[in-house]
Every structure is written in structure tokens, then in C-alpha cells.
Amino acid sequence: RVNGGYEALIFFEVLVEGELTLLGRERIVMENVVQPYATGNFTYNRKRLVFDHYLVKNKAQIVEVPRRKKEFYNLLSRYNTQVKSFMKDNRLESDERPDLIRITQFYNDLALGNS
């Protein structure tokens, strides 16, 4: 990324490696929190740790994991029917880190012919 005239490096954590590689990235965001009280609202800022997830397709293209399930399934087009069934049977969500790890491992097992 180019940031203010210089290139900023971005580091990723490799969560699952295979035909489909899952990467994770942490970042801290500031959020406003409003708490209602009898006499009014109390507002304060707090820092929160957020995890972003990316998939590496074809060993070259890094794509952020879509928030919408339909877009997520389209990204896994090669085995999207099997992945959809696997997610439903195991009650997995595409926006939860442990679930994404299981889904990616399942996809890679399919790609290797192990499932």
C-alpha cells in the first residue's frame, strides 16, 4: 500500500496453507461506545482488536474474505456445493476465524481428493 507518499508493508499470519491459503491480519480500531444512563448518555472511546481474513487463490491473487455468504460461495466456485453442505452440516459461519480455518482445510482436502 502507498500511504502518505511511502509504501507501507502489510504482514499476514498464515492460518491454513494449501491450494487455497487462508491469511489473517490483526488491527486495532477505535470505536465510540454510548451507554445510556437515567440522567443522559455516557460516551467514551475504546480500542478493539479486529481480525481480517484473506484467501490466496491460484498462488497469486489475495482476496479479502467476503462478508456475504453468496459472495463467499462464489469465491469457492470449484467446490461451492460441497463447501455449502459442509458448512450447513457443521453449523459453520464464514465470518468466524475457527470456522474459516475448518472450511479452508475442507476445501483443500477436496482439492487433494481426500474427501
Residue frames as qw, qx, qy, qz and C-alpha x, y, z in Angstrom:
[[0.000, 0.887, 0.462, 0.000, 0.00, 0.00, 0.00],
 [0.348, 0.366, -0.051, 0.862, 1.10, 3.51, -0.64],
 [0.401, -0.772, -0.471, 0.147, 0.50, 5.59, 2.44],
 [0.208, -0.942, 0.007, 0.265, 1.35, 9.28, 2.56],
 [0.357, 0.846, -0.386, -0.092, 3.94, 9.04, -0.23],
 [0.016, -0.495, 0.867, -0.051, 5.72, 5.92, 1.03],
 [0.714, -0.030, -0.625, -0.314, 4.96, 2.24, 0.72],
 [0.517, -0.437, 0.536, -0.504, 3.70, 0.62, 3.93],
 [0.291, 0.157, -0.940, -0.083, 4.29, -3.08, 4.45],
 [0.764, -0.240, 0.063, -0.595, 1.42, -5.33, 5.46],
 [0.029, 0.295, -0.945, 0.136, 2.08, -8.52, 7.38],
 [0.801, -0.118, -0.252, -0.531, -0.18, -11.56, 7.33],
 [0.453, -0.319, 0.799, -0.235, -0.39, -14.65, 9.51],
 [0.484, 0.139, -0.754, -0.422, -0.69, -17.89, 7.53],
 [0.642, -0.187, 0.460, -0.584, -3.60, -19.80, 9.10],
 [0.846, 0.158, 0.508, -0.039, -4.02, -22.60, 6.52],
 [0.059, 0.595, -0.590, -0.543, -1.73, -23.41, 3.62],
 [0.580, 0.201, 0.784, 0.090, -2.74, -25.37, 0.52],
 [0.290, 0.436, 0.599, 0.605, -4.39, -24.86, -2.84],
 [0.187, -0.827, -0.238, -0.473, -6.48, -22.29, -1.02],
 [0.490, -0.002, -0.491, 0.720, -4.42, -20.43, 1.58],
 [0.320, -0.853, -0.380, -0.158, -6.09, -18.58, 4.44],
 [0.406, 0.252, -0.292, 0.828, -4.33, -15.49, 5.78],
 [0.356, -0.805, -0.466, 0.094, -5.20, -13.47, 8.87],
 [0.316, 0.395, -0.137, 0.852, -4.38, -9.94, 9.87],
 [0.346, -0.659, -0.552, 0.377, -4.97, -8.10, 13.14],
 [0.174, 0.441, 0.033, 0.880, -5.65, -4.42, 13.51],
 [0.170, -0.445, -0.612, 0.631, -6.81, -2.15, 16.29],
 [0.017, -0.574, -0.435, -0.694, -9.79, 0.12, 15.70],
 [0.030, 0.090, 0.464, -0.881, -11.17, 2.92, 17.82],
 [0.211, -0.503, -0.726, -0.419, -14.89, 2.84, 18.41],
 [0.256, -0.303, 0.233, -0.888, -17.33, 5.15, 20.15],
 [0.312, -0.324, -0.888, 0.096, -19.42, 3.50, 22.82],
 [0.325, -0.381, 0.023, -0.866, -22.61, 5.12, 24.09],
 [0.295, -0.255, -0.884, 0.257, -24.06, 3.88, 27.36],
 [0.312, -0.618, -0.294, -0.659, -27.45, 5.20, 28.40],
 [0.239, -0.138, -0.698, 0.661, -27.97, 6.37, 31.96],
 [0.059, -0.728, -0.664, 0.158, -31.01, 7.78, 33.72],
 [0.108, -0.815, -0.090, 0.563, -29.56, 11.29, 33.55],
 [0.409, 0.791, -0.288, -0.351, -28.26, 11.05, 29.97],
 [0.945, 0.287, -0.097, 0.123, -25.75, 9.17, 27.88],
 [0.473, -0.713, 0.439, 0.274, -22.15, 8.47, 28.73],
 [0.797, 0.598, -0.079, 0.036, -19.90, 8.30, 25.65],
 [0.435, -0.699, 0.513, 0.242, -16.34, 7.07, 25.54],
 [0.636, 0.582, -0.474, -0.181, -13.82, 5.68, 23.06],
 [0.749, -0.393, 0.534, 0.003, -12.23, 2.27, 23.31],
 [0.232, 0.528, -0.740, -0.346, -9.79, 0.24, 21.30],
 [0.882, 0.053, 0.376, -0.281, -10.90, -3.09, 19.88],
 [0.241, -0.368, 0.812, 0.384, -8.90, -5.82, 18.16],
 [0.758, 0.458, 0.092, -0.456, -10.33, -6.75, 14.74],
 [0.525, -0.196, 0.758, 0.333, -9.34, -9.73, 12.58],
 [0.586, 0.583, -0.202, -0.526, -9.40, -9.51, 8.79],
 [0.714, -0.080, 0.682, 0.135, -9.15, -12.67, 6.70],
 [0.406, 0.647, -0.399, -0.507, -7.88, -13.15, 3.17],
 [0.898, 0.103, 0.426, 0.043, -7.74, -16.07, 0.77],
 [0.018, -0.593, 0.609, 0.526, -4.91, -16.65, -1.68],
 [0.841, 0.376, 0.343, -0.182, -6.20, -18.18, -4.88],
 [0.804, 0.564, -0.002, 0.188, -4.03, -19.66, -7.61],
 [0.759, -0.243, -0.059, 0.601, -0.90, -18.94, -5.53],
 [0.360, 0.217, 0.138, 0.897, -1.04, -15.28, -6.55],
 [0.209, -0.551, -0.280, -0.758, -4.31, -13.43, -6.01],
 [0.161, -0.184, -0.711, 0.660, -5.05, -12.20, -2.46],
 [0.314, -0.481, -0.455, -0.680, -8.77, -11.61, -1.91],
 [0.248, -0.201, 0.561, -0.764, -10.44, -10.41, 1.28],
 [0.027, -0.292, -0.955, 0.042, -12.96, -12.96, 2.58],
 [0.246, -0.393, -0.341, -0.818, -16.36, -11.55, 1.62],
 [0.269, -0.059, 0.602, -0.750, -18.85, -10.78, 4.41],
 [0.745, 0.175, 0.040, -0.643, -21.83, -12.02, 2.36],
 [0.695, -0.120, 0.709, -0.021, -22.26, -15.80, 2.11],
 [0.757, 0.602, 0.247, -0.061, -23.25, -15.72, -1.57],
 [0.319, 0.869, -0.377, 0.034, -20.01, -13.92, -2.47],
 [0.418, -0.547, 0.721, -0.077, -18.05, -16.31, -0.24],
 [0.801, 0.159, 0.576, -0.043, -19.51, -19.34, -2.04],
 [0.632, 0.774, 0.001, -0.022, -18.75, -17.75, -5.42],
 [0.017, -0.819, 0.573, -0.015, -15.13, -17.37, -4.35],
 [0.429, -0.282, 0.857, -0.044, -15.02, -21.13, -3.71],
 [0.685, 0.365, -0.147, -0.614, -16.74, -21.88, -7.01],
 [0.384, 0.345, -0.843, -0.153, -14.81, -25.08, -7.71],
 [0.332, -0.169, -0.910, 0.181, -16.31, -26.88, -4.69],
 [0.243, -0.230, 0.203, -0.920, -19.01, -24.46, -3.56],
 [0.755, -0.251, -0.362, -0.485, -21.76, -27.10, -3.38],
 [0.761, -0.123, -0.574, 0.277, -19.69, -29.38, -1.14],
 [0.248, 0.133, -0.414, 0.866, -18.49, -26.45, 0.99],
 [0.444, -0.315, -0.059, -0.837, -22.05, -25.18, 1.39],
 [0.832, -0.267, -0.433, -0.221, -23.20, -28.62, 2.61],
 [0.638, 0.005, -0.534, 0.555, -20.19, -28.93, 4.93],
 [0.007, 0.238, -0.272, 0.933, -20.90, -25.52, 6.45],
 [0.629, -0.319, -0.172, -0.688, -24.59, -26.31, 6.94],
 [0.843, -0.172, -0.509, -0.005, -23.96, -29.77, 8.43],
 [0.626, -0.106, -0.447, 0.630, -21.37, -28.42, 10.87],
 [0.180, -0.923, -0.337, 0.043, -23.09, -25.07, 11.55],
 [0.575, -0.206, 0.091, 0.787, -20.08, -23.07, 10.39],
 [0.175, 0.942, 0.208, -0.196, -20.02, -19.36, 9.60],
 [0.703, 0.464, 0.070, 0.535, -17.75, -17.69, 7.08],
 [0.033, 0.838, -0.140, 0.526, -17.08, -14.75, 9.42],
 [0.722, -0.646, 0.226, -0.098, -15.71, -16.75, 12.37],
 [0.111, 0.732, -0.670, -0.058, -11.96, -17.45, 12.44],
 [0.437, -0.229, 0.866, -0.087, -12.09, -21.07, 13.72],
 [0.716, 0.458, 0.473, -0.234, -14.87, -21.86, 11.22],
 [0.475, 0.812, -0.260, -0.218, -12.92, -20.31, 8.35],
 [0.123, -0.563, 0.816, 0.049, -9.95, -22.50, 9.23],
 [0.577, 0.079, 0.801, -0.139, -12.12, -25.64, 9.11],
 [0.649, 0.674, 0.228, -0.270, -13.78, -24.57, 5.85],
 [0.298, 0.800, -0.485, -0.190, -10.42, -23.87, 4.19],
 [0.290, -0.369, 0.883, -0.008, -8.99, -27.20, 5.38],
 [0.665, 0.329, 0.636, -0.213, -12.07, -28.98, 4.00],
 [0.553, 0.787, -0.066, -0.265, -11.69, -27.20, 0.65],
 [0.101, 0.701, -0.696, -0.117, -8.03, -28.18, 0.46],
 [0.502, -0.104, 0.853, -0.104, -8.89, -31.81, 1.32],
 [0.699, 0.564, 0.373, -0.234, -11.37, -31.81, -1.58],
 [0.384, 0.833, -0.340, -0.208, -8.71, -30.34, -3.87],
 [0.079, -0.528, 0.845, 0.021, -6.31, -33.13, -2.89],
 [0.677, 0.026, -0.622, -0.392, -9.01, -35.77, -3.32],
 [0.147, 0.129, -0.858, 0.474, -9.08, -36.74, 0.37],
 [0.376, 0.188, 0.569, -0.707, -12.84, -36.23, 0.93]]
